[in-house]
Amino acid sequence: MTNVNYFKDQFEQLQDSGPATAITELRTDGFDTFNKSGLPTYKLEEWKYTNISSLFDKEYQFANDAQAVQLSDIDAIRLAGYEQANELIFVNGRFIPALSTIRSAASQLIILTLEEALKGEYQELVKTHLGQSSIYLKDGIHALNTSFIQDGLFILIPKGQQLTQPVYIYHIADARQQNTLSQPRSLIFVEENAKLQLTETYTTLGTAESFTNEVLEVVVKENAFVEYYKIQHDGLNASQVGSTHIHQIGRSYVHTVVVSLNGGVIRNNLNLILDAAGNETHLYGLYLLKGKSHVDNHTLVDNKQPNCFSNQLYKGIAGDASTGVFSGRIIVQPDAQKTNAYQSNKNIILSDQATINTKPQLEIFADDVKCSHGCTVGQLDEEAMFYLRARGIPKEAAEVLLLEAYAADILVQIKPEPLRNHIAELIYEHLSIS
Amino acid sequence: MLSIKNIHANIEGKEILKGINLEIKAGEVHAIMGPNGSGKSTLASVLAGREEYEVTEGEVTFLEKDLLELSTEDRAREGLFLAFQYPVEIPGVSTTNFIKAAVNEKRKYQGEEPLDAVAFLKIMKQKMALVEIDQSLLSRSINEGFSGGEKKRNEVFQMAMLEPKLAILDETDSGLDIDALRIVANGINKLRNENRAILLITHYQRLLDYIQPDYVHVLYNGKIVKSGTKELALELEDKGYDFITDEADLAASL
C-alpha cells in the first residue's frame, strides 16, 4: 500500500486541528483499525470478488479546495424533482452549505454538521449512534472513513414530521487536478412518525481518478417511514465503496433502491438491522454493466427481533467485460421468531467476457421462520429476440426493449414519479449507447 | 414476388429441406401441406431468417432481392411477415408500444415519417375491428397470459398493421377451436388482395375451407412432392397423406 505515510500525516494534522471530542476518539479507533487491518484484499471472504487495495496504487489524495466547484457544475447534474427538493452538496466528501439549498422549514428538517451536533442538544444521539456500522463493517476501508470524519452531516427529521420535500444529496468529486479521495460521512435520524425520502447521487469532475469511500448511518424510530434511493452513474474513472447502514430501532418501514449504471469499481454495502419487533424492509437493486465496470452489492439483513419482514430483489445485466457481484446475507437471531425473509438475485449475461458472481447466505438461529433465497444467471431470451426482429425491429433496438422490460420491475420501485422517469431515461440512454 | 430455387437447409447438421422449388406471385394464395416432420415450419423459419438454420444450397429471391443476404429485421421491413406457430410471450413490453415501434421501423426503412400517436391510434382502431381483437389485449405485455386463440388473433392483427407484401402463416390454425378459427380466417381473408401474396402452412385441410388457396403443395421429406389446385387438399382430406407419401417413397426407392 503506497498511501500509508500520507494517511498518517493527514490523520495527525486533522487530530491536532481541534480539541478532543467524541469524534476525535472515534477517529483514533478508526485509524488503529485501519493500521491493523490495512485495505481489504481478496483474502477476506467478504472481498473475494472485488479488489479495492490495488486501486490505491493510484495514490489518491484528499482535496481541500472546494471553491473550485461552482453552482453551474451542479446545474449540470441535478436530478428531476429538484425544484421541490432539499439539495445538499458534498464536495470531495465535505458538506458545502454555500452550494446547498434547504427548502423545508427548520422545524421539519434539522441539518447540522456532526461537529455542531456534538455540541448541542443532539450530542447523546451522535455519541450513541455514530459509528454503529463498525460493529458490522470491520474492515480497513470502513475504518479509513472513520479515521477522517470531518464536515459530515447530522440530519434529523423530528417526531411526526412527514417531510414532503425529498432530500437529494449530490456527492461531487473534483478530479480535475489530481486523483481525489472523498470520504463523506453522515448520520441521519428519523424520529417517531416521521417520513423521509432520500436520494444520493455521485459525480466526478475531470479526468483524473476519484475514489469515494462513503459511510451513511441511518437510525429509524417507531412508525417512521424511509425511502432511500442511490443512483450511481459516474465515469469509468470513478470508483467507490458506499456503505449504508440502516438501523431500525423502532417498528418502522424502510424501502431502498440502488441503481448502478456507470462507474469504475463500485462496492455497495447495504446493512439493514431489524432491531424492533415487526420491522418491515424492502431492498431492490439494479445494475446494468458495460465496458469494464465492476459492481459489487453486499446486502445484510440482520433480524434481531420477532415478526420482521424483509424482501430483496436485485437484478443485473453484465455486458462487455464487466463484472457483477451479489452477496446477500440474512441472519435470523435466536429471538427473531416468525421472521419472514426473502431474497432473490437474477442476472443476465450478454457477453462471453462478462462475469457474474452471486452468493446468497442464510444464517438461521431461530426455529419458526420463513426464509427463501435464490439466484439465477441466464441470457437474453433468443425466441423473444427473434420475434421482435421478425417484426422489423433491429437487433440493437430489440435488445434495448428486452433489457428495459427486464429492468422495469426494479424501476417501478422508485416511487417518486419525476425521479423514476429521470432514471428510466438514464437507463434507456445507457442501454442504447453501445 | 417470391422465388425459391433448390433450397437445402440444415439444423444442427441434419438436413431438413432437400431441394425446394416454389414460385409465388402477387395476389396468389399458396398452401403448403404435409405430414409432421416434413419440413413445413423449417421452410417458414428459413424464409424469416431464423439463425439456427443453415442454408447449404439454393437461392431465394424476394422482390428482386437476394432474401438470404438480408437480416431478419430487413426481411420484415422489405415486407415479409411470419405469423408464428407459437407466438412468444414477452413480459414487460406492451403490445401497443411494440407494434408502434415495428410500424415506425418499417416506415423509417422505407423513407417515411414515423406515425404520431394520433395517426397510429386511428389506424389501430380500424385494424382492430378488422380482425376482431379487443383493446384490452393490446395494452397488456406481448402475448403474456393470452389464450391460444388470442395469440393467433394478435398475429393476424400485427399482419394487418404491418401490411406485408408476403405473409407466411405458420400453422395459424393449430390449437384453435372452430369459432376462433373462423375469426382468424375471416381476418386473413380481409387482408387478401391483388398486391399481397400469402403462404399458408398447415397440417389440416380445415383452414382451407375458410381460406381458399389458388395452389396447394404437398411437402414430404424436405421436398415438394406434389402440387395442384385446391382440389388436391380435398383429395388429401379424403385419402390421407399416405396416397402421396407412398408414391414418393416408391419413386425414391427406384
Interface residues (C-beta under 8 A of the other chain):
Chain A: D381 E383 A384 F386 Y387 L388 R389 A390 R391 G392 I393 P394 K395 A397 A398 L401 L402 E404 A405 Y406 A408 D409
Chain B: A48 G49 R50 E51 S71 T72 E73 R75 A76 R77 L82 F84 P87 V88 I90 P91 G92 V93 F98 I99 A101 A102 E105 K106 Y109 S141 I142 Q158 L162
